[in-house]
Amino acid sequence: MTGGKIIVVSGPSGSGKGTVIGKLLSINGALALSISYTSRRPRQGELDGVHYHFVTKERFAAMIGGGEFVEWDLYQGDYYGTSKAEIEKHIRNGEDVIFDITIKGAYAIRDYFPDAALVFMLPPSFSELEKRLRRRGTETEEKIAGRLAEAGREIMALENFNYFIINDDADEAARKLDSILTAEKHRVGAGETAPLIEKIITKGNGEQQL
């Protein structure tokens, strides 16, 4: 069908979600990125309001208390969350929107929007995942060990997702993600068939075409 599709991308830290989504946005300019809030510090090259809304832990806690998040999670000592206002902005604009959030957050988005498509991003192997984490140059050994242990647990959630992508090539992974969006835009959804049928029947000078 048309417009308003929600794609939620999740998976282990280091699986390349942000890189793949960035490439997808460069080939699909009509897709909007829902920018999450986080209490972690920006990595090299990350910009506030572009990659994340970077806030202090105190500010994040205040937003939780104010009921500003549709979902939030504590991951490896840092908070991540999606604001209700961010989602509602895209809905008002009738935009297709993509999310880059934690697995817990993905479930919360699907509870809020049952038709959301959940995509699990996988690394080609655990050894490659470790290499990617180390290449960042921003993680302590303790953080890397924690993220690898968490990744082992997270992969067990794969069966709860609608799609998966093994990210061994970011450009190819972006094309696959774009294909998933295309498939979702043509999936028959509850309450969507009648308007489409009416549009086809009456298309062209108000005359029936069937």
C-alpha positions as CSV (number, residue, x, y, z in Angstrom):
1,M,0.0,0.0,0.0
2,T,1.1,3.6,0.1
3,G,3.0,5.6,2.7
4,G,3.4,5.6,6.4
5,K,5.4,2.4,6.7
6,I,7.5,1.8,9.8
7,I,10.8,-0.2,9.5
8,V,12.6,-1.0,12.8
9,V,16.2,-2.1,12.5
10,S,17.9,-3.7,15.5
11,G,20.7,-6.1,16.3
12,P,24.0,-6.3,18.1
13,S,26.2,-3.3,18.6
14,G,28.8,-3.5,15.7
15,S,26.5,-5.2,13.3
16,G,26.6,-2.0,11.2
17,K,23.0,-0.8,11.6
18,G,23.9,2.9,11.4
19,T,26.1,2.5,8.4
20,V,23.6,0.5,6.4
21,I,20.7,2.9,7.3
22,G,22.9,5.8,6.2
23,K,23.5,4.2,2.8
24,L,19.8,3.4,2.5
25,L,18.9,7.1,3.2
26,S,21.3,8.1,0.4
27,I,19.4,6.0,-2.2
28,N,15.9,6.6,-0.8
29,G,15.5,10.3,-0.1
30,A,11.8,9.9,0.7
31,L,12.6,7.8,3.8
32,A,12.7,9.6,7.2
33,L,15.1,8.5,10.0
34,S,13.7,8.6,13.5
35,I,16.4,10.1,15.6
36,S,16.7,8.5,19.0
37,Y,17.9,10.1,22.2
38,T,20.9,8.8,24.1
39,S,22.9,9.6,27.1
40,R,26.2,8.2,25.7
41,R,28.9,10.5,24.3
42,P,29.1,11.0,20.6
43,R,31.6,8.9,18.7
44,Q,34.0,10.4,16.2
45,G,32.0,11.8,13.2
46,E,28.6,11.7,15.0
47,L,26.5,14.9,15.0
48,D,23.8,15.9,17.5
49,G,20.4,15.9,15.8
50,V,21.7,13.9,12.9
51,H,22.8,10.5,14.4
52,Y,21.3,10.9,17.8
53,H,20.0,13.6,20.1
54,F,22.8,13.5,22.7
55,V,21.7,14.5,26.2
56,T,23.0,14.0,29.7
57,K,21.8,11.2,31.9
58,E,20.1,13.7,34.1
59,R,18.2,15.1,31.1
60,F,17.3,11.6,29.9
61,A,16.0,10.7,33.4
62,A,13.8,13.9,33.4
63,M,12.4,12.9,30.0
64,I,11.5,9.4,31.4
65,G,9.8,11.0,34.3
66,G,7.8,13.3,32.0
67,G,6.6,10.4,30.0
68,E,8.2,11.7,26.8
69,F,9.4,8.3,25.5
70,V,7.4,5.6,23.7
71,E,10.3,3.3,24.5
72,W,13.6,3.6,26.3
73,D,16.3,1.2,27.4
74,L,19.5,1.0,29.4
75,Y,22.2,-0.6,27.2
76,Q,25.8,-1.2,28.5
77,G,25.5,1.7,30.9
78,D,23.9,4.3,28.5
79,Y,20.3,5.2,27.9
80,Y,18.6,5.1,24.5
81,G,15.0,6.1,23.7
82,T,12.5,7.2,21.1
83,S,10.4,10.2,21.9
84,K,6.6,10.2,21.3
85,A,6.9,13.7,19.6
86,E,9.5,12.3,17.1
87,I,7.1,9.5,16.0
88,E,4.1,11.7,15.9
89,K,5.9,14.2,13.7
90,H,6.5,11.6,11.0
91,I,2.9,10.3,11.3
92,R,1.5,13.8,10.8
93,N,3.7,14.1,7.7
94,G,2.6,10.7,6.3
95,E,6.2,9.6,6.0
96,D,7.8,6.2,5.8
97,V,10.2,6.1,8.7
98,I,13.1,3.9,9.8
99,F,14.2,3.3,13.4
100,D,17.7,2.2,14.7
101,I,17.0,1.0,18.2
102,T,17.6,-1.7,20.7
103,I,15.8,-5.1,20.6
104,K,13.7,-4.1,23.7
105,G,12.9,-0.8,21.9
106,A,11.9,-2.7,18.7
107,Y,9.3,-4.7,20.7
108,A,8.0,-1.5,22.2
109,I,7.6,0.1,18.8
110,R,5.7,-2.9,17.5
111,D,3.4,-2.8,20.6
112,Y,2.8,0.9,19.7
113,F,2.5,0.2,15.9
114,P,1.5,-3.5,15.3
115,D,2.1,-3.2,11.6
116,A,5.8,-2.1,12.0
117,A,8.3,-4.4,10.3
118,L,11.2,-5.6,12.5
119,V,14.5,-6.2,10.8
120,F,17.4,-8.0,12.6
121,M,20.9,-6.9,11.4
122,L,23.5,-9.7,11.8
123,P,27.3,-9.6,11.5
124,P,28.8,-12.3,9.2
125,S,30.5,-13.8,12.2
126,F,31.4,-13.1,15.9
127,S,35.1,-12.6,14.9
128,E,34.1,-9.9,12.4
129,L,31.8,-8.3,15.1
130,E,34.8,-8.1,17.5
131,K,37.0,-6.6,14.7
132,R,34.3,-3.9,14.1
133,L,34.1,-3.0,17.7
134,R,37.8,-2.7,18.0
135,R,38.1,-0.6,14.9
136,R,35.9,2.0,16.5
137,G,38.7,2.8,18.8
138,T,36.2,4.2,21.4
139,E,35.6,1.0,23.5
140,T,37.5,-0.2,26.5
141,E,38.3,-3.9,26.8
142,E,35.5,-4.2,29.4
143,K,33.0,-2.5,27.0
144,I,34.0,-4.8,24.1
145,A,33.6,-7.9,26.3
146,G,30.3,-6.6,27.5
147,R,29.0,-5.9,24.0
148,L,30.1,-9.3,22.7
149,A,28.4,-11.1,25.6
150,E,25.3,-9.0,25.0
151,A,25.4,-9.9,21.3
152,G,25.3,-13.6,22.1
153,R,22.1,-13.1,24.0
154,E,20.6,-10.7,21.5
155,I,20.9,-13.1,18.6
156,M,18.5,-15.5,20.3
157,A,15.8,-12.9,19.7
158,L,16.1,-13.4,15.9
159,E,13.0,-15.5,15.7
160,N,10.8,-12.7,17.0
161,F,11.7,-10.5,14.0
162,N,10.0,-10.4,10.5
163,Y,13.2,-10.1,8.5
164,F,17.0,-10.6,8.8
165,I,20.0,-9.2,6.9
166,I,23.5,-10.5,7.2
167,N,25.7,-7.4,6.8
168,D,28.9,-8.6,5.1
169,D,28.7,-5.8,2.6
170,A,27.0,-2.5,3.6
171,D,25.9,-1.5,0.1
172,E,24.3,-4.8,-0.5
173,A,22.7,-4.8,2.9
174,A,21.2,-1.3,2.2
175,R,19.7,-2.6,-1.1
176,K,18.1,-5.5,0.8
177,L,16.7,-3.1,3.4
178,D,15.3,-1.0,0.6
179,S,13.7,-4.2,-0.8
180,I,12.1,-4.9,2.5
181,L,10.6,-1.4,2.6
182,T,9.2,-2.0,-0.9
183,A,7.7,-5.3,0.1
184,E,6.1,-3.7,3.2
185,K,4.5,-0.9,1.0
186,H,2.8,-3.7,-1.1
187,R,1.7,-5.8,1.8
188,V,-2.0,-6.1,2.3
189,G,-2.9,-4.5,5.6
190,A,-6.1,-4.4,7.7
191,G,-8.4,-1.6,6.6
192,E,-6.2,-0.7,3.6
193,T,-7.9,-2.7,0.8
194,A,-11.1,-0.7,0.5
195,P,-9.5,2.7,-0.3
196,L,-7.2,1.1,-2.9
197,I,-10.0,-0.8,-4.6
198,E,-12.2,2.3,-4.7
199,K,-9.3,4.3,-6.2
200,I,-8.7,1.8,-8.9
201,I,-12.4,1.4,-9.8
202,T,-13.0,5.1,-10.0
203,K,-9.6,6.1,-11.6
204,G,-9.9,8.5,-14.5
205,N,-12.8,11.0,-14.9
206,G,-14.8,9.2,-12.2
207,E,-15.6,6.4,-14.6
208,Q,-15.4,2.8,-13.6
209,Q,-12.4,1.0,-15.0
210,L,-13.2,-2.6,-13.9
